[in-house]
Amino acid sequence: MKKTKASKPKEMTIKRALFGFFIPILILAALLIVGASVAIAALVAVFALLMFGLYMGYSWESLENSMGEGVKSITIAALVMLLVGSMVASWMSSGSIPTMLYYGLKIISPTVFLPTSFILTAIMSFVTGTSWGSISTIGVVLSGMAVGLGIPIPLAAGAIISGSLFGDKMSPLSDTTLLAAATAEVSVFEHIKSMWYTTLPGFVISLVLFTILGLNASGSIDKAAITEMLSGLSSNFNISLFTLIPVVLVLVLSAKQVPALIAFGSGIVSAFLISLIMQGRNFAENITYLMSGFSLDTGVDSINTLVNRGGFESMLSLVAIILVFGMMSGLFTETKVLTVLVSSMTNRLKNPANLLSGVMLSSLLLAFVGGQYPAIAIPGVAFKEATDDADIHRAVLSRTLEDVGTMTAPLIPWNPWTIGYGVLLSTTPQAFIPYVFLCILSPIVALINNYLGIGLYRRNDEFKYRPFWRRKKVATATSDQSD
């Protein structure tokens, strides 16, 4: 028998690419609106994208392989999430989080809680280079303190996530910072220097907003409730600075850029040992906590709500969502839907401000379906030559990639990381998204800067500030001699 040649896929035109992109997204959004779970909605969207791929002439085998590659690319992220669930449970059992809650409730005033949370998480994430690590450690503690201080959890989550994303964007240790710089082919420190033009205004405005909201939200504090919580914590846990060893260990390892699996694994093992030695919980109990989450009846309902959380199982639904979105990302890559859409923008947009707006739009579209990494990497590669032709410095391109690719992730309700933030902070994306001020402001400030020419370095000026409306002086031999 003769083997039949596999038919070539149809040409991916702009119209087909638009259809292939928006149909799965609209299906996803529609199902979420009617109340479907994110995992199921995303799975239906993947099925629609599969049908589109078959219609375009791609073989089932190639589509299947692309889904496998997509899942493979997020395997480590899924493992990290599972470890975080177990780590939270182990830190509860060891008394690490209860100790931080105890001292935090005694020290931090409700009036300054929101700006303090914003600044603390910003510092922590800048030092460690990871928003996920900051939120899963100090963020969990701060969300617990918010309950005791009478601060609305969504508002506290907004401050915590905003601060954590600051470090994820600005730290030279952050994976997104390194990716954006590498994609645009600029040095990391050129990239960071350029980002201050959009990040600093957003940071200052966010700090002012959190300060104002903190003053208004601090009137509901119940001193009797805080006293009850302090008493409940001290009577059910051995409150000691020694219980903070796992926290310090994870932060130090993260700051030294040790892989997250090793850093979080070390935090779990050390907390497990402290739970055995200092809290008197037996081996079997601790194993159960790692799997199912910490569980203890303290006799105080507010404390039960704070400490009974975590566990491997608490992250399983989130991992399922990540796997499905990994499939979707792989299918978009295989069918070249996103490549065609981004390329069409680079060919049509010539004005510098419009071109950068095109970078922002393409990054946003990719963030909706692929998360931070594709939203940074794909536009970065696609727009490099176009920005060079427009005389835009590559550091402006790398900055724009982060203004949208990094910062809009927590604003997308079905983004797995956004859902994970909600799980860790005991709230929902729909509740906290309106308060993630820094992430909201970052692309807005970037867009304004684009059209005002603020911080738009010209490629041939190196790092001299010159708005695009100001013509560049060309030095002549005569002028040089006269000088």
Order of alpha helices (4+ residues) and beta strands (2+ residues): alpha-alpha-alpha-alpha-alpha-alpha-alpha-alpha-alpha-alpha-alpha-alpha-alpha-alpha-alpha-alpha-alpha-alpha-alpha-alpha-alpha-alpha-alpha-alpha-alpha-alpha
